Amino acid sequence: MTGLSRFGRRVVVQVSRHSSERIVFDVSDAVAILLRDLHRQTEKRKAAMDACLQVLRGEAHPPAARKAFAAAALEAKIGD
C-alpha cells in the first residue's frame, strides 16, 4: 500500500523546536504526525486527516492528501 500512498514531493516538518526535521514521504507518515503531534482540532487538521484516510481507502490520490497535510503543518507552524 505504501507505493500507492506515496507523495510525489516530500513535506519537511519539525514537530518541536528541540527535534530534528522529519521528511514525510507518504500518507502513513502524515497520519502518524497528525495523530501524535498536532493536537489542536482545526479545520485544516481535519481536512488533512480526511484526505489521508481517503487515500488509504483508495478513494483519493496522494497529491490531495499531501496538499492538505502541508496546509495543516504550516498552520501548526511545524512545516515548510
N, C-alpha and C positions, 0 to 999 in steps of 0.2 A: 504493500500500500504506500510505502514511503515514496517510491518513484512517481506515483500518481498525485501525491500531495506536496511535491517539492516546489518551492518558489523559483521563478525564473531569475530573480535578483535577490540577493540577501538583504536582511534587515539587521542593523547593528544596534544593540541595546546595552545599557549599563544600568542594572536594576538598583544599585545604590552607589553612593559616592566612593565607597570603600571596596567595591567589587570590580573585577576586570570586565572588559567589554565581552559580550557574547554575540556570536554571529548566528542568526536564525535563518536556516535554510528551508525549513518545511513547516507544515501546518501543525504537526505534533509538538514541535518545539515552541511554536507560538502559543498553542493551547496551554502548555505547561507554564509558560510565563504569565499568561493571562490569569490562570488559576492561582499560582503561587505568589506572584509579585505585584499584581495590580488589584488592589483591594477595594478601591473606590468604584462603586457601581455607577458608571456613567453611560450615556448613550453610545459613545464610541467604543467602550469596552464591550458592551452588549452586542453591538453590531459586529465587532471582531469575533466574538465567541460564536455568534450565529453563522457568520461567513465560514469560519473554520469548521464548524460542525457540518455545514452543508457540503464542504469539500470531502470530509471524512465519510459522509454518507453517499458520496458520488453524485450529489445534486448540483454541484458548482465546480468551478475551476480554480486552481490555486491563485491566479493573479488577483481575483476579487478578495480572497482572504488576506493576501499579502498587503493589499492596499488598506483594508480595514484594520489589520494589525498595526501597520506602520502609523496610521492615524491615531490609534489608541495609545501607542508608545509615545508619540510626540505629545499628545495631550497630557500624559502622565510624566512627561519630561524625562523619559528614560531612552528615547530613540533619537536617531539622527535624521 
